Amino acid sequence: TSLLRLELIEDEDLRSQAEGILAQRDIFTADAIKLIYLAEKNGGLTRTQAEKFVAEALETFRWHSDATVTLETYQKLHDAHRLIADVVCFKGPHINHLTPRTLDIDTVQQEMPERGITPKAIVEGPPARSCPILLRQTSFKALEERVNFIGGRRDETVGTHTARFGEIEQRGIALTAEGRKLYDTLLAATRHAVQINVGGSNARDYETELAERFRAFPDDYETLRVEKLAFFRYSPTKAGLNAAKKEDLAGSINALVDQGYLRADPIIYEDFLPVSAAGIFQSNLGSDEQKNYSEQSNQEVFEDCLGAPVGNELDLYAGLEQDSLNTALEALGIRKNVA
């Protein structure tokens, strides 16, 4: 679903209208609210109550073909930005896309047209690599769906809306701060050199430029590990465990890996890339044109709406790597810090 930051709507009248519409709705069913109160009071729900709660909660995220506004109001919000209309004009949030994962996104991109599916012009993210990094994403166009609007005459009430689409992703290794810095630099240079036009007809030029720029990014796991560009999960090998039974092992992390005593596997990136996500949504707003958005993020506002702090992804991946290394070294009988 999407979080609408009303303060970013420039038209004051439109912003006020959107606030008024949202203030009048309740995205939860009456039974869902009753069951929440009951769970808080009793410290939980019975099995029957829990099943009822799940069914009621699903209604919050179900697609509703009945809008809460007139077609005229919808059109005004739509003209300001399609996502504003998507968030404001319906009974509640709805799941706008599912994200199946693939191991070969280029084949998916190539075969979609062969199956009558229209994909976006380019695959967002890094180019195809021997060692995939971060996240590559594509999507197919949003469905145009019939919507019933508030109105007195039939021609006032029937319209369409596009929101639900298909997104496909291929995930690679998570990058460290240094790796991410290099990635951002190369991607920015590519987007500066070639900007995708409205119809996406110069997609090949962009893909060629992207591949050329990313030649500067190491494409083998050992270099990524040694140069600390990516995160890895360490584990002791059978050879290492056998050797530890015979002698006290020592040496640097790199030496233990070279000796075959320590194994390093990629930690898969499980987050999202703002630039790529923006490209996915832009293509489903009716255009493949590249947009270089200015920084308008506000983590404090987001955390306030979420009701919880947001963890730092780099800290999480670094913690996973360090925990795995500590466990592996302990299994090998190495208790002192090694570089």
Wavefront OBJ file of the C-alpha trace (Angstrom):
o trace
v 0.000 0.000 0.000
v 1.063 3.660 -0.167
v 1.510 6.386 2.445
v 0.160 9.724 1.234
v 1.988 12.754 2.609
v -0.657 15.422 2.281
v 1.820 18.254 2.876
v 3.402 17.491 -0.506
v 0.172 18.299 -2.398
v 0.920 21.805 -3.667
v -2.677 22.865 -4.422
v -4.066 24.018 -1.046
v -7.721 23.532 -2.026
v -7.013 20.032 -3.309
v -5.015 19.213 -0.178
v -7.901 20.383 2.017
v -10.383 18.355 -0.027
v -8.228 15.226 0.264
v -7.941 15.706 4.034
v -11.713 16.018 4.336
v -12.373 12.864 2.321
v -9.866 10.815 4.312
v -11.210 12.111 7.644
v -14.650 10.689 6.870
v -13.614 7.109 6.242
v -12.793 4.199 8.511
v -10.696 1.540 6.819
v -11.597 -1.165 9.357
v -14.904 -2.997 9.590
v -16.988 -2.643 12.748
v -16.446 -6.327 13.591
v -12.669 -6.002 13.162
v -12.594 -3.127 15.658
v -14.766 -5.056 18.125
v -12.435 -8.044 17.933
v -9.365 -5.831 18.456
v -10.898 -4.429 21.650
v -11.826 -7.952 22.728
v -8.280 -9.229 22.128
v -6.800 -6.353 24.120
v -9.247 -6.925 26.964
v -8.846 -10.708 27.161
v -5.221 -11.011 26.100
v -6.109 -12.872 22.908
v -8.897 -14.442 20.877
v -10.444 -17.875 20.662
v -9.850 -19.866 17.477
v -13.293 -18.972 16.142
v -12.780 -15.302 16.964
v -9.318 -15.327 15.372
v -10.676 -16.796 12.143
v -13.383 -14.143 12.120
v -10.777 -11.420 12.721
v -8.637 -12.569 9.778
v -11.692 -12.539 7.510
v -12.625 -9.028 8.656
v -9.045 -7.748 8.368
v -8.875 -8.943 4.759
v -11.711 -6.548 3.943
v -9.367 -3.647 4.705
v -7.021 -4.604 1.872
v -9.561 -5.984 -0.585
v -10.045 -4.200 -3.917
v -13.260 -2.166 -3.798
v -14.830 -1.183 -7.108
v -17.057 1.411 -5.414
v -15.390 4.801 -4.971
v -16.206 7.182 -2.114
v -16.183 10.307 -4.321
v -17.804 11.634 -7.477
v -16.201 11.114 -10.861
v -15.471 14.853 -11.003
v -13.592 14.781 -7.683
v -11.714 11.664 -8.744
v -10.647 13.350 -11.976
v -9.298 16.404 -10.129
v -7.243 14.243 -7.795
v -6.178 12.030 -10.695
v -4.993 15.038 -12.702
v -2.877 16.161 -9.737
v -1.312 12.692 -9.440
v -2.687 9.219 -10.031
v -1.398 7.938 -6.704
v -3.320 10.663 -4.863
v -6.525 9.452 -6.495
v -5.577 5.852 -5.720
v -5.131 6.568 -2.005
v -7.959 9.055 -1.430
v -10.900 7.928 -3.550
v -11.616 4.440 -2.253
v -12.911 2.813 0.913
v -9.456 1.924 2.114
v -5.991 0.754 1.126
v -5.744 -2.133 -1.298
v -2.934 -4.450 -2.290
v -1.860 -2.913 -5.585
v 0.678 -5.512 -6.637
v 2.219 -8.868 -5.865
v 5.927 -9.453 -6.391
v 6.958 -12.908 -7.616
v 10.699 -13.540 -7.515
v 12.715 -14.951 -10.396
v 16.290 -16.118 -10.900
v 16.411 -14.790 -14.486
v 14.587 -11.498 -14.886
v 15.949 -10.883 -18.388
v 14.205 -14.007 -19.674
v 10.989 -12.867 -17.986
v 11.306 -9.424 -19.588
v 11.891 -10.984 -23.003
v 9.071 -13.523 -22.815
v 6.294 -11.284 -21.469
v 5.492 -9.739 -24.901
v 5.519 -13.239 -26.409
v 2.695 -14.094 -24.005
v 0.670 -10.964 -24.719
v 1.875 -9.087 -21.612
v 3.208 -5.531 -21.934
v 6.274 -4.989 -19.711
v 7.828 -1.682 -18.717
v 10.566 -0.470 -21.059
v 13.598 -1.391 -18.929
v 14.566 -3.551 -15.989
v 15.213 -1.214 -13.053
v 18.392 -1.506 -10.996
v 21.834 -2.828 -11.941
v 22.562 -4.621 -15.230
v 22.751 -8.394 -15.641
v 25.849 -9.713 -13.854
v 27.607 -12.977 -13.025
v 27.209 -12.036 -9.349
v 23.841 -10.262 -8.940
v 23.787 -7.283 -6.576
v 20.921 -5.607 -4.738
v 17.653 -5.757 -6.663
v 16.471 -5.799 -10.269
v 12.782 -5.127 -10.950
v 10.360 -5.032 -13.830
v 6.580 -4.966 -14.067
v 3.681 -5.337 -16.429
v 1.107 -2.645 -16.943
v -1.687 -1.985 -14.483
v -5.152 -3.299 -15.241
v -7.859 -0.826 -16.222
v -10.772 -1.669 -13.948
v -14.387 -0.523 -13.853
v -15.249 1.750 -10.920
v -18.620 2.969 -9.656
v -18.497 6.594 -8.529
v -21.003 8.596 -6.489
v -23.483 10.414 -8.736
v -27.085 10.845 -9.766
v -26.863 9.769 -13.407
v -25.326 6.685 -14.996
v -22.805 8.702 -17.006
v -21.670 10.293 -13.737
v -21.106 7.036 -11.922
v -19.265 4.712 -14.288
v -15.539 5.128 -14.848
v -12.230 3.295 -14.739
v -9.125 3.268 -12.565
v -5.693 1.696 -12.997
v -3.884 0.640 -9.838
v -3.231 -3.081 -9.626
v -0.210 -4.328 -11.550
v 2.335 -7.122 -11.561
v 5.897 -6.623 -10.365
v 8.719 -9.129 -10.803
v 12.063 -9.059 -9.032
v 15.469 -10.713 -8.996
v 17.512 -10.266 -5.831
v 21.265 -10.299 -5.368
v 23.806 -9.728 -2.637
v 23.405 -6.901 -0.109
v 26.020 -4.162 -0.422
v 27.998 -2.428 2.311
v 28.073 1.364 2.602
v 31.092 1.456 0.268
v 29.426 -0.881 -2.203
v 26.215 1.121 -2.137
v 28.154 4.353 -2.679
v 29.761 2.888 -5.797
v 26.395 1.569 -7.010
v 24.666 4.933 -6.535
v 27.495 6.754 -8.328
v 27.406 4.458 -11.365
v 23.604 4.492 -11.575
v 23.465 8.291 -11.313
v 26.056 8.609 -14.095
v 24.000 6.295 -16.303
v 20.760 8.188 -15.697
v 22.516 11.478 -16.400
v 23.961 10.187 -19.677
v 20.757 8.571 -21.008
v 17.258 9.518 -19.892
v 14.440 7.166 -20.842
v 11.862 9.010 -22.938
v 8.078 8.837 -22.583
v 7.596 5.857 -24.878
v 10.741 4.046 -23.778
v 12.016 3.854 -27.370
v 15.617 4.522 -26.284
v 15.634 1.693 -23.737
v 18.457 -0.090 -25.595
v 20.662 3.001 -25.343
v 20.064 3.110 -21.601
v 20.811 -0.599 -21.146
v 24.056 -0.296 -23.141
v 25.165 2.705 -21.090
v 24.253 0.941 -17.836
v 26.274 -2.163 -18.703
v 29.276 -0.055 -19.706
v 29.208 2.055 -16.542
v 28.915 -0.987 -14.274
v 32.069 -2.537 -15.690
v 33.686 -0.538 -12.864
v 31.833 -2.650 -10.279
v 33.678 -5.925 -9.430
v 31.733 -8.959 -10.643
v 33.125 -11.840 -8.598
v 32.199 -12.679 -5.026
v 35.758 -12.971 -3.726
v 36.644 -9.436 -4.808
v 33.370 -8.136 -3.397
v 34.225 -9.800 -0.087
v 37.901 -8.830 0.137
v 37.206 -5.213 -0.850
v 34.304 -5.127 1.637
v 31.764 -4.077 -0.979
v 29.144 -6.658 0.013
v 27.900 -8.652 3.000
v 28.505 -12.373 3.476
v 27.315 -15.109 5.811
v 30.229 -17.181 7.148
v 30.178 -20.842 8.138
v 32.848 -23.435 8.987
v 33.603 -26.034 6.338
v 33.952 -29.755 6.982
v 37.672 -29.420 6.269
v 37.900 -26.609 8.790
v 36.110 -28.560 11.504
v 38.358 -31.582 10.904
v 41.480 -29.406 11.026
v 40.311 -27.783 14.265
v 40.242 -31.218 15.905
v 43.918 -31.739 15.112
v 45.422 -28.319 15.780
v 44.699 -24.810 16.971
v 43.711 -22.775 13.946
v 44.784 -19.177 13.476
v 45.113 -16.598 10.754
v 43.093 -13.843 9.158
v 39.583 -14.280 7.803
v 40.960 -14.176 4.271
v 43.556 -16.824 5.130
v 40.916 -19.117 6.645
v 38.795 -18.732 3.500
v 41.819 -19.372 1.253
v 42.662 -22.512 3.246
v 39.135 -23.793 2.744
v 38.344 -23.694 6.464
v 35.791 -20.907 6.276
v 32.990 -20.504 3.758
v 31.407 -17.189 2.714
v 27.962 -17.115 1.093
v 26.157 -13.982 -0.150
v 23.604 -12.363 2.153
v 20.624 -11.622 -0.067
v 19.343 -8.050 -0.201
v 15.794 -7.973 1.197
v 15.020 -4.258 0.995
v 13.968 -1.881 -1.781
v 15.708 0.757 -3.874
v 13.902 4.135 -3.973
v 14.978 5.002 -7.529
v 13.935 1.580 -8.855
v 10.605 1.650 -7.006
v 9.890 5.107 -8.422
v 10.580 3.772 -11.915
v 8.166 0.879 -11.395
v 5.363 3.166 -10.235
v 6.085 5.733 -12.958
v 5.623 3.113 -15.671
v 2.257 2.205 -14.180
v 1.186 5.834 -14.116
v 1.134 5.810 -17.904
v 4.724 6.630 -18.867
v 8.194 5.086 -18.947
v 9.764 8.547 -18.873
v 12.624 8.756 -16.406
v 12.063 11.088 -13.469
v 14.981 12.312 -11.357
v 13.134 13.041 -8.130
v 14.411 15.557 -5.619
v 14.971 14.430 -2.048
v 11.685 14.792 -0.154
v 11.949 11.837 2.188
v 11.155 12.358 5.849
v 11.934 9.380 8.052
v 10.613 11.109 11.172
v 7.176 11.614 9.597
v 7.157 8.043 8.290
v 8.068 6.601 11.703
v 5.368 8.723 13.330
v 2.767 7.318 10.918
v 4.135 3.798 11.327
v 4.191 4.028 15.104
v 7.624 2.422 15.349
v 11.260 3.260 14.566
v 12.754 2.033 11.293
v 15.919 -0.045 11.491
v 19.017 0.852 9.501
v 19.387 -1.763 6.770
v 23.192 -1.555 6.710
v 23.338 -2.187 10.456
v 21.048 -5.205 10.073
v 23.156 -6.782 7.326
v 26.396 -6.004 9.181
v 24.939 -7.663 12.274
v 24.011 -10.785 10.306
v 27.528 -10.999 8.890
v 29.254 -10.467 12.245
v 27.011 -12.941 14.077
v 27.695 -15.612 11.457
v 31.430 -14.935 11.645
v 31.467 -15.169 15.442
v 29.589 -18.481 15.338
v 31.865 -19.897 12.631
v 35.076 -18.908 14.420
v 33.815 -20.386 17.666
v 33.069 -23.659 15.871
v 36.661 -23.638 14.600
v 37.979 -23.042 18.110
v 39.093 -19.486 17.368
v 37.974 -17.187 20.149
v 40.132 -14.138 19.601
v 39.312 -11.468 17.058
v 40.874 -11.976 13.658
v 40.955 -9.460 10.838
l 1 2 3 4 5 6 7 8 9 10 11 12 13 14 15 16 17 18 19 20 21 22 23 24 25 26 27 28 29 30 31 32 33 34 35 36 37 38 39 40 41 42 43 44 45 46 47 48 49 50 51 52 53 54 55 56 57 58 59 60 61 62 63 64 65 66 67 68 69 70 71 72 73 74 75 76 77 78 79 80 81 82 83 84 85 86 87 88 89 90 91 92 93 94 95 96 97 98 99 100 101 102 103 104 105 106 107 108 109 110 111 112 113 114 115 116 117 118 119 120 121 122 123 124 125 126 127 128 129 130 131 132 133 134 135 136 137 138 139 140 141 142 143 144 145 146 147 148 149 150 151 152 153 154 155 156 157 158 159 160 161 162 163 164 165 166 167 168 169 170 171 172 173 174 175 176 177 178 179 180 181 182 183 184 185 186 187 188 189 190 191 192 193 194 195 196 197 198 199 200 201 202 203 204 205 206 207 208 209 210 211 212 213 214 215 216 217 218 219 220 221 222 223 224 225 226 227 228 229 230 231 232 233 234 235 236 237 238 239 240 241 242 243 244 245 246 247 248 249 250 251 252 253 254 255 256 257 258 259 260 261 262 263 264 265 266 267 268 269 270 271 272 273 274 275 276 277 278 279 280 281 282 283 284 285 286 287 288 289 290 291 292 293 294 295 296 297 298 299 300 301 302 303 304 305 306 307 308 309 310 311 312 313 314 315 316 317 318 319 320 321 322 323 324 325 326 327 328 329 330 331 332 333 334 335 336 337 338 339
